[in-house]
Amino acid sequence: MNINILFDSFSAVATEALAVFAVDTSSGKEPDVKPHVLLLTDDGPTLSAAQAILDGGEFRADSCETLLVHAPSGLAAKRLLIVGLGKAAKLSPHEVRKGAGAAVRFAKPRGLRELAVAAPVAESLDPQLTVRALTEGALLADFDSDTYRSDRKDRSVQSLQIVLPPSLDRSAAETGLREGIIVGESQNFARSLVNEPGNRLTPTILGQRAAEMCREFGLRCEVHSTDKLRELKMGAFLSVTQGSDEPPALIVMRYEPKDAPATGPVLGLVGKGITFDTGGISIKPAESMEKMKYDMAGGASMIAAMRAIAQLQPNVRVIAIVCAAENMPSGKAQKPGDVQIAMPAPDKPGKSIEIINTDAEGRLVLADGLTYAKQLGATHIIDAATLTGAIGVALGLINAGGFSNDEDAWSRFATALKTSGERFWRMPVEDDYRELIKSSIADIKNTGGRYGGAVTAAMFLKEFVDDTPWIHLDIAGVSWTDDAKPWLASGPTGTAVRSIIEWIRTYAS
């Protein structure tokens, strides 16, 4: 999609369709009161073209609600598309992001290859973040997951103009556009990786894709396999890989700006990269197992975040580690009851782990990844993983789970969410939960029983970070959606990419 900025009156823009945004300014406290719809523009002809149909009351400006007006009087555009952003009191950049996505998703099946979007103007909206949100929303909405269909039709919106009032700050708008393209394309890159079937994205191929990205954007990258894991004594990671004929990949990416303070933080990103998860000997039910190609969504998020960071160039050092493997059952696979030894730290031996369930494999690869991140110098760590079904049981398929052992790290992440618009709910990592992962034969066991599964999984990971400031993101419930939304296609979502990027930027000097 070719996206550019145009400073002009909305009514003068000649285009196939002009999208404008509206909010409901009524309080909503009295359900029988009709909504009061307000167009977020002061362009007279645009207001006039929409007013008659708005006065009819059929359009309520609900979030992502759309209404199309053909041959709008007084406008150069052939069509006027009105997109609702919900209640005015709740207007945010994320609602703008969704609104832009809804406009693109409306245009695609109707064969509209060009679209203009009138940037909403409101006191509560920052112009730079507004342009960025419009750009991200449009790019994310243009993605579809039907990659391998032989009858696939290209319905992409090829040209998007973001129309701004001439009075707006041009520099801020251009910065918002640039950042929006970088972040939106990077999130789509993660989605494209997650969408790949397990036979077309093995751990080795994921390593190749990461290395290609790093070469393109000037990052250092190393991709190791079984011999390196043995050298590092990554017994937990290796235990997951032993049932598959596909070798593992340990992907290490580095972003090292020249002017970053020598004593400044080094941020470690650790992603779970299980390119297909059968559950191993503790095999999953056959129903919906095909979706287990998305079990590398955490790793894809880290690769995509590094893609964006390389272009945004924050002044902070970042190391990303993706632990990629297949979890398969075979005569070589680990068994429930086995004991594995995790990677040792420089000053202590590796922890012994009793394997209760081989389908709790993501925490095993992450355990060694977290230890390795610390060994490479990470002073602050964030990991992302489709780790537990339990997080979806706890929070539904709306919020992802966030865990942290450090208030400052979490505060920065909460700040990042205000820009990213993603939804994470903080969950506990209290010491009392550790009792649930104690083993009678080893230091810890890899599952904690029926209750609090997402929390005990986080407690397992906490064993490998010690006092290092750390955040764990369990994105299992939100990394894939079966139901298309008005602003987003069904399939991979790329959740966490935006939040990780913004978290990193809070540390830039």
C-alpha positions, 0 to 999 in steps of 0.5 A, spaced: 500 500 500 502 506 498 500 511 503 502 519 503 499 525 506 495 530 503 494 537 506 487 540 503 480 541 504 477 534 505 471 536 500 477 538 494 480 531 494 478 527 488 478 519 490 474 513 489 472 514 496 473 519 502 472 516 509 470 521 515 470 519 522 464 520 527 463 520 534 457 519 539 457 525 543 451 523 547 452 521 555 449 514 554 446 514 560 439 514 558 438 508 553 432 511 549 435 518 547 438 518 540 445 518 539 448 525 537 452 524 531 458 528 530 463 528 524 470 530 526 471 535 521 470 542 520 469 542 512 463 545 510 461 541 504 463 534 507 458 536 513 453 538 508 453 532 504 453 527 510 448 531 515 441 529 511 443 522 512 445 523 519 439 526 521 435 520 519 438 516 525 440 510 522 447 511 523 449 511 531 457 512 530 458 505 534 465 503 533 467 501 526 460 502 524 460 504 516 455 508 512 456 509 505 454 515 501 454 515 493 455 521 489 456 526 495 453 533 493 459 538 493 465 533 494 470 531 489 470 524 492 465 519 488 463 516 495 463 518 502 464 513 507 462 515 514 466 510 520 464 510 527 469 511 532 464 510 538 463 514 544 466 521 544 468 520 551 472 514 549 476 517 543 483 514 543 488 513 538 486 506 538 479 507 536 482 511 530 486 505 528 480 501 528 476 506 524 482 506 519 482 499 519 474 498 518 475 503 512 480 499 508 476 492 510 470 496 507 473 498 501 477 491 499 471 487 497 468 492 493 474 493 489 476 500 491 483 500 490 484 507 492 482 511 498 482 517 502 482 518 509 480 524 513 484 525 519 479 526 525 481 532 529 479 533 536 482 536 542 483 529 545 487 526 539 495 528 538 496 529 531 502 525 530 499 519 534 493 520 530 497 519 523 501 514 526 494 510 528 491 511 521 497 508 518 497 502 522 490 501 522 490 501 514 496 497 513 494 491 518 487 491 515 490 490 508 493 483 510 489 477 509 491 470 510 489 466 504 496 466 502 496 459 498 489 459 495 490 458 488 483 462 486 486 468 491 484 475 488 488 481 490 483 486 493 488 490 496 487 497 497 493 500 493 493 507 494 491 511 501 491 518 502 491 521 509 488 528 508 490 533 513 487 540 515 493 545 512 493 548 519 496 541 522 504 541 524 507 537 517 513 535 521 509 531 526 504 528 521 510 526 517 513 523 523 507 519 524 506 517 517 513 514 518 513 511 524 506 508 522 509 505 516 515 501 520 510 499 525 504 496 521 509 493 516 513 490 522 506 487 525 504 484 518 511 481 518 510 477 524 503 475 522 506 473 515 510 468 519 505 466 524 501 464 518 506 459 515 504 452 515 509 448 519 511 444 513 513 451 510 516 454 516 521 449 520 525 452 525 531 452 520 527 456 515 524 461 521 532 462 522 533 463 515 527 468 515 530 472 521 537 472 518 534 475 511 530 480 515 537 482 519 541 483 513 536 487 510 535 492 516 542 492 518 542 488 524 547 483 527 544 475 527 547 469 528 543 462 527 545 456 531 542 449 532 543 442 536 551 443 537 551 450 540 545 448 544 549 442 547 555 446 548 551 451 552 548 445 556 541 448 554 538 441 556 531 444 557 531 447 550 534 440 547 529 436 551 523 439 547 527 438 540 529 431 541 522 428 538 523 431 531 527 430 525 527 437 524 533 440 528 532 446 532 534 454 531 537 458 536 536 465 533 540 471 536 539 478 533 543 484 536 541 492 535 547 496 538 547 503 536 553 507 536 551 512 541 548 508 546 551 509 553 556 504 555 553 503 562 546 504 560 540 498 560 541 492 555 534 490 553 533 482 552 527 480 548 526 472 548 521 469 544 518 462 544 518 459 537 515 452 537 513 452 529 509 446 530 506 443 537 503 436 537 504 436 545 509 431 544 508 424 548 502 428 552 499 429 545 494 434 544 487 432 541 486 432 534 481 438 533 484 444 532 491 442 532 492 445 525 492 451 529 499 449 532 503 452 527 501 459 531 505 456 537 511 461 534 507 467 535 512 470 541 518 468 537 515 472 531 513 478 535 520 479 537 523 478 530 518 483 528 520 488 534 527 488 532 525 489 524 522 496 527 527 497 532 532 497 526 528 503 523 526 507 529 533 507 531 532 508 539 538 509 543 538 503 547 542 496 546 537 490 544 538 483 544 533 478 541 533 471 542 528 466 539 528 459 541 525 455 535 523 447 535 518 442 533 515 439 539 513 432 536 512 425 539 517 419 537 521 414 540 526 419 541 521 424 544 522 426 552 517 422 556 512 424 562 517 423 568 523 425 565 528 429 569 532 435 564 537 439 566 536 447 564 542 451 562 547 453 567 548 460 569 555 462 570 555 462 578 550 456 579 548 449 576 542 448 571 536 447 575 533 440 574 526 440 571 521 434 572 517 433 566 510 432 568 507 434 561 510 434 555 505 439 552 508 444 557 514 445 552 514 452 551 516 454 558 522 449 557 525 453 551 524 459 554 527 457 560 534 456 557 533 463 552 532 467 559 538 464 562 542 465 555 539 473 555 542 474 561 549 471 559 549 475 553 548 481 558 541 483 558 539 487 564 532 487 563 528 482 559 521 481 556 519 475 553 512 473 549 509 466 548 503 463 546 504 459 553 498 457 556 491 455 554 489 457 561 490 465 560 484 464 555 480 461 560 482 466 565 481 472 561 477 470 555 480 472 548 480 479 549 486 481 554 493 478 554 496 476 560 502 480 563 506 478 569 512 482 572 517 482 578 519 489 577 514 495 578 518 500 574 519 495 568 511 494 568 510 501 569 514 502 562 510 497 559 503 500 562 505 507 558 507 503 552 500 500 552 497 507 551 500 508 545 500 501 542 492 500 544 493 493 545 490 490 551 494 486 557 492 485 564 497 484 569 497 477 573 500 475 579 507 472 580 507 471 588 511 467 592 506 462 594 504 460 587 511 457 587 509 451 592 505 449 586 511 447 581 515 444 587 518 437 585 519 431 589 525 429 585 527 435 582 528 442 583 521 444 580 516 441 575 514 443 569 506 444 570 503 446 577 496 442 576 489 444 574 489 451 578 492 457 576 495 454 570 498 461 567 500 463 573 504 457 575 507 457 568 509 464 569 512 462 576 516 457 572 519 462 568 521 467 574 525 461 576 530 463 571 530 470 571 532 471 579 532 479 580 533 481 573 527 486 571 522 481 567 516 482 564 512 475 561 507 476 556 502 470 555 499 471 548 496 465 547 489 467 547 489 473 542 495 471 537 490 468 533 482 470 531 477 465 528 472 471 527 474 476 522 473 483 525 471 490 522 478 492 522 482 486 522 482 479 518 481 472 521 488 469 522 494 471 526 493 478 529 501 480 531 499 482 538 504 484 542 509 487 537 507 494 538 507 494 545 514 491 545 516 496 541 514 502 545 516 498 551 523 498 548 523 506 546 521 508 554 528 506 555 532 510 550 536 515 552 
